[in-house]
Amino acid sequence: MGPGKFLGMVLVLAGLSGSVQATQQSVTLAWSPSTNADVAGYHVYYGGASRAYTNMVAAGNVTNAAISGLLGGAEYFFAATTVDSAGVESLFSNEISYQVPDSGQLAVLAVTAANQSRTYGAPNPVLTGTVTGLQNADNITATFSTAATPASPVGTYSIVPALIDPDGKLTNYTVTINNGTLTVSPVPLTITAVSATSFCGAPLPPLTAAYSGFVNGDTASSLTTPPALTTTATAASPVGSYPITASGAASPNYTITYVNGTLSVIASAPALAVTFSGNQLVISTPSLSGWIYQLQSTASILSPSWVNAGTPLIGTGDVLQFTCDLSLGLPFQSFRIALSPAGP
């Protein structure tokens, strides 16, 4: 490609947009690519008079360029050239012109996102807003989005509008965008102290809690501070009922309420029931949840030496049964059941 040639390129006005400053505008120019394989780039020229260009933008080897800083109310003329790998520049392309709207002629358009709220773990509400200032029934609409998801913690999140302008009318407006706010608030959580039973003079059983209201797959381990479970009863407390209280749990995602439980201290362990079935000795006892039952035996009640007989059982609230095989010749003469609190 030599000087004086211009190969297969047509310059067009591809798009217009208002700039940050109300007195200035920008335009986007586009052109068809040159058919010359040696084209290394394109230059865009423009100025305030036809074929008298005062500015040049080296666009590179692309087929569009944005020209900014155009003064409102002024008319500009644009043309482009190709440049080959040796730096040789072609003749100008066809010329196009554009009359920049005067800033005083631009209508004011405002898009405002509506504020919304929801609780932690809930889906986002439908995001809405308003577009005001439209002229001549221009087809300009808005969508609204937020970065918040159901898993987002309690807090505030921006609701951001985006304008849709399929007909390229926004250049006729000075646009103001007003974000909205999505407020995510805590969700209720109830922590209940689980009721339990203890024997007078025995160690207290472990105190536990039940939870109602977790969302997003959260568990007790999701709390920033777990609840403290306490009771006024001790191992020396007489028979009676004592409150079990839960308190002190914390999480920014939950509003926590508590329900007390009851620790019932009873007189003693229930009596054992003994039955025989062939060589099998069956010892039965009612059980309480939260306690471990271990059958023990001794050969002499006068000088007892208690040893465990069989596997311990966990109390379920139902009757537990221990079976001993008498054919083994073990020195089973006296039996007892030892109780201890089950672990947490």
ABEGO torsion letter per residue (X at the ends): XBBGBBBGBBBBBABBBBBABAABBBBBBBBBBBABAABAEBBBBBBABBGBBABBBBAEBBABBBBBGBBBGBBBBBBBBBBBAAGBBBBBBBBBBBBBBBAAABBBBBBBBBBBBBBBGBBBBBBBBBBBGBBGGBBBBBBBBBABBAABBBEBBBBBBBBBBAAGAAAABBBBBBBBBBBBBBBBBBBBBBBBBBBBGBBBBBBBBBBBGBBGGBBAAABABBBBBBBABBAABBBEBBBBBBBGBBBAABBBBBBBBBBBBBABBBBBBBBBBEABBBBBBBBBBGBBBBBBBBABAABBBBBBBEBBBBBAGBBBBBBBBAAAGBBBABBBBBBBBBBX
